Amino acid sequence: MPATLEQLRRHALARSLFAPTTLKRAIHKLGFLQADPIRAPARAQDLTLRHRVRDYRAGDLERRYATLDIAEDFFVNYGFLPLAHQALMHPRAGTAPWSAARRRQAEAVLAFVRERGVVHPREVDAEFSHGRATNWFGGTSAASTQLLDAMHYRGLLRVARREAGIRLYAAHAHGNDRLDAAARRARIDALVDIVVHKYAPLPAPSLSGLIGRLLRGGAPQWRGELRPTVVRARQRLAHAQVDGVDWYWPATENLPRRHGPGADDSVRLLAPFDPVVWDRRRFELFWGWPYRFEAYVPAPARQLGYYALPLLWRDEVIGWGNLAVSATGTLDARFGYVAGRAPRDALFRRELEAELARLQRFIGA
């Protein structure tokens, strides 16, 4: 029988909100974890992991980073991923060439990092006094920090750990294997499979868009491979057309039965970059309303709030919550609902209270 939107939605929730496991296993199951520095009430990576890791507490990822066999890097966004996944993207040979002066700066910094072992950006700034430079969003930041970021992106450095959220760097070198055409396609397809595993089921425009992000940012040396990569992905993935939209997911997975058991009664507050809600196109197809991330929207223009967390009950996203820790250390939560009011259901109220209690333990409020 033809697939339905309900089956696709249930499949998306079941495969992404898997049973809580260990931190290392959760990151490997996700394949990639998007990072964001805003803390409202915790960073996005922590908010994502708390649903998928047993007894997770905000900051556990940063505290345990060095023991997890993972790396920070750019994939389709910036975040954390297993070392084996990172290796598929390197060496990044498609980046714009540096000027001779910039190359000399990088070589000097790399020698300094090798000598020290692990360095804080302020140590590099103090040693070289590179001054300040315009950053990507129009402000200014330490030129040394920007150079370290660029060296990290090119694979010359790795993030050894963080201190108070600041990246500390160590020297690194990726392999320089020459790939023939078949090996190159196999590596690209493996990267695409990581993307699909993270965000499926995906409408066709989202699949193409994510592959584009991967090949422009994660593996720019292969950006010219976009069109054949999309074609291969559509050929090997499972596919269904629902209401005129083509959907794709891993060929090894089956959609749930039409009349099988639905989601449990849990209430969950999801991060803005949680894989369940990340694709705004899919979000609107699944739940019939547009979720927007408004942290960078001027306050008078916000409709949902600075850092609105989508509110999932059973298999419906019925609203959003804005949470903050007050000066007294308590959790302040304010909610909005698509229907204009909260469900008049005692079970919902009980499950919402349970979710807020979990959040309080998670952030230590």
Secondary structure, DSSP 4 states (H G I P E B T S, - for coil): ----HHHHHHHHHHHHSPPPB-HHHHHHHHS-EE-----SSS-HHHHHHTTTBTT--TTHHHHHGGGTTEEEEESSSEEEEEHHHHHTT-S---SPPPPHHHHHHHHHHHHHHHHHSSB-HHHHHHHH---EEE-TTSSEEEHHHHHHHHHHHTTSEEEEEEETTEEEEEE---------HHHHHHHHHHHHHHHHHHH-SEEHHHHHHHHHHIIIII-GGGGGGHHHHHHHHHHHSEEEEETTEEEEE-TT--PPPTTS----S-EEEPPTT-TTTS-HHHHHHHHSS-----TTS-GGG-SS-TTPEEEEETTEEEEEEEEEE-TTSPEEEEEEETTSS----HHHHHHHHHHHHHHHHHHT-
